[in-house]
Amino acid sequence: MQTLIAKVGKGEKGAKDLTYDEAKGAMRLLLESVATPAQVGSFLVAMRIKSESVSELAAFTAVAREYASPLPIPPRLGLVDIPTYAGKQDSWHVLLPAAIIAAAASVPILLHGYDDVPGRLATATVAARLGIPIDLDPKRAADYLTKHGLAYLDIGLYHPIIFRFLELRKELGVRSFFQPVSRMLNPSRAQVSIIGMSHPPYFEKIAEALRMLGTPRALILRGLEGEPELSISSVTKAIELREDRIMPLTLQPKDFDLPFERIEHLVSPGVDGEAELITKILGNEVKGSQQEWVVMNAAMILYTGGKASSIRAALPLAQDTLASGAAKKKLGELVRGELVPEPDCGGLYADAWRGSD
């Protein structure tokens, strides 16, 4: 570990990238607790200053995947992997209702993340308030997803070692490469991923690293607040990885015949307010920009999941799924999920769904 730290920690002019094999070796020393706490901190900060290479990110992720078995989900499902690790501070969680609409339109989705993002409201917190289970172990999450088409997996239950390193951010005060690695974990080894990043250096690198890892299809977004969401208030830069080709994209509301919305109109009303808003949107009780933002993101998931030739072409399917009541029914199904004991299904709006079809 001393040798590896010396290689990456020699400053702006002297630091060198690790080879693929060196990076894999370093990751094993970290995950197996061979490196001392001082070495761990030194290595993570040195890598942060140097900036990780594509090869290093791919190597770190490949090793991380070795330390947790993939979820036992049938490949025939055509699952879409969506990591949600950033949390939100300035806007509400449009990803959650968008994913529920996509699941109602037959695109199975695994959301994974954690609910302890410093200073931010996590997707898991809002999901739990709705009554959607967020504490399923990997086997039960796989069963739940196979049955209901959508599940949330807590990274601490799936990969506790990686979770421990994510928690180091509270001590170090800065992100480390474990943030992008967690997004590329792909617990179910799905053929399709949608990943959001806010830190510019990682944007293109993640696309290249996923290609090195053999990912067939992915959409990487400079999403709102780092979440995998299209913005309705600004232009969203994206990169699509498909059939080993990397294509830059620029997406904006006018591409979907929608006006730009002011960011202050997207402010989160808090966890209770978000749960109520999402329930009403999925019940087709809310019109205007809030519903349009959800539909736009649902169309993005449907397109990436192979349901349409473009995001624009997926809009009618998203709209019809909402208008038909299928999205409302899907939320009720997720809340009532048979794999979760009834007393544990509590949530602010869970009772409203019990006994409904």
Secondary structure, 3 states (H helix, E strand, C coil): CHHHHHHHCCHHHHCCCCCHHHHHHHHHHHHCCCCCHHHHHHHHHHHHHHCCCHHHHHHHHHHHHHCCCCCCCCHHHCCEEEEECCCECCCCCCHHHHHHHHHHCCCCEEEEECCCCCCCECHHHHHHHHCCCCCCCHHHHHHHHHHHCEEEEEHHHHCHHHHHHHHCHHHHCCCCCHHHHHHCCCCCCCCEEEEECCCHHHHHHHHHHHHHCCCCEEEEECCHHHCCCCCCCCCEEEEEEECCEEEEEEECHHHHCCCCCCHHHHCCCHHHHHHHHHHHHHCCCCCCHHHHHHHHHHHHHHHHCCCCCCHHHHHHHHHHHHHCCHHHHHHHHHHHCCCCCHHHHCCCCHHHCCCCC
